[in-house]
Amino acid sequence: MRLRFLSVFLIVLAACSQEAERVHTVDELMADKALLADVIGECRRNSGELGKTPNCQNAAAADFRARLERM
């Protein structure tokens, strides 16, 4: 009985979990300026929660590289 309850609980828990967000590389963000602008905008709107995520860090690095290239 416990095993059945645990199995159902794990299945329900797995079904309710959020899908992981795709992490964009710095090169992908450099190639797609619209995507870079979207990610940077999201990160700036919610910097407390998203500031340390890989997407925000990659977007900051891509933005920095793009600024260096424009110099």
C-alpha positions as CSV (number, residue, x, y, z in Angstrom):
1,M,0.0,0.0,0.0
2,R,2.8,2.4,0.9
3,L,4.6,1.6,-2.4
4,R,1.5,2.3,-4.4
5,F,0.9,5.6,-2.6
6,L,4.5,6.6,-3.0
7,S,4.4,5.8,-6.8
8,V,1.2,7.8,-7.3
9,F,2.7,10.7,-5.3
10,L,5.9,10.7,-7.4
11,I,4.0,10.6,-10.7
12,V,1.8,13.5,-9.6
13,L,4.8,15.5,-8.5
14,A,6.6,14.9,-11.8
15,A,3.6,16.0,-13.7
16,C,3.3,19.2,-11.8
17,S,7.0,20.2,-12.1
18,Q,7.8,23.1,-14.5
19,E,9.6,22.4,-17.7
20,A,13.2,23.6,-17.5
21,E,13.9,26.8,-19.5
22,R,16.3,26.4,-22.4
23,V,19.7,28.0,-21.7
24,H,21.0,30.1,-24.6
25,T,24.7,30.2,-25.3
26,V,26.6,33.5,-25.7
27,D,27.1,32.8,-29.4
28,E,23.4,32.2,-29.9
29,L,22.5,35.4,-28.2
30,M,25.2,37.3,-30.3
31,A,23.7,36.0,-33.5
32,D,20.1,36.8,-32.6
33,K,19.9,40.4,-31.4
34,A,16.1,40.2,-30.9
35,L,16.5,37.3,-28.6
36,L,19.3,39.1,-26.7
37,A,17.1,42.1,-26.2
38,D,14.3,39.9,-24.9
39,V,16.5,38.1,-22.4
40,I,18.2,41.2,-21.2
41,G,14.8,42.9,-20.8
42,E,13.5,40.0,-18.7
43,C,16.6,39.9,-16.6
44,R,16.4,43.7,-15.9
45,R,12.7,43.5,-15.0
46,N,13.3,40.8,-12.5
47,S,16.9,41.0,-11.6
48,G,16.4,39.7,-8.0
49,E,15.1,36.3,-9.2
50,L,16.7,36.0,-12.6
51,G,20.0,37.8,-12.1
52,K,22.0,34.7,-11.3
53,T,20.4,32.4,-13.9
54,P,22.6,31.1,-16.8
55,N,20.5,32.9,-19.4
56,C,20.9,36.2,-17.7
57,Q,24.7,35.7,-17.2
58,N,25.1,34.6,-20.9
59,A,23.0,37.6,-22.0
60,A,25.2,40.0,-20.0
61,A,28.3,38.4,-21.5
62,A,26.9,38.6,-25.0
63,D,25.9,42.3,-24.5
64,F,29.4,43.1,-23.2
65,R,31.0,41.3,-26.2
66,A,28.7,43.2,-28.6
67,R,29.6,46.5,-27.0
68,L,33.3,45.7,-27.4
69,E,32.8,44.8,-31.0
70,R,31.2,48.2,-31.7
71,M,34.1,50.1,-30.3
